[in-house]
Amino acid sequence: MAPELFARLAVDAVLRNRAVIVLPRWWNALWYLERLSPRLSLRLWGGMHRRLHVELAQASLRGAPPLAAPTTSGNGV
């Protein structure tokens, strides 16, 4: 999500006096899962963490560089 869009959506939510602001909007599903079943949420996040750890270990064995820096919008900054 572009920082400008994130900022605009966050400020709009604050102006509407929203008690909880979750952005991007599709993360609401993850937030509700955490609120309704913390144990299930923890298991899902733990599984994702283990999978990422294995993938990074395999990539390093293949000689792949560490995580690449995020790319910019193409302006070279």
Buried (B, 14 or more C-beta within 10 A) or exposed (E): EEEEEEEEBEEEBEEEEEEEEBBEEEEEEEEEBBEEEEEEBEEBEEEEEEEEEEEEEEEEEEEEEEEEEEEEEEEEE
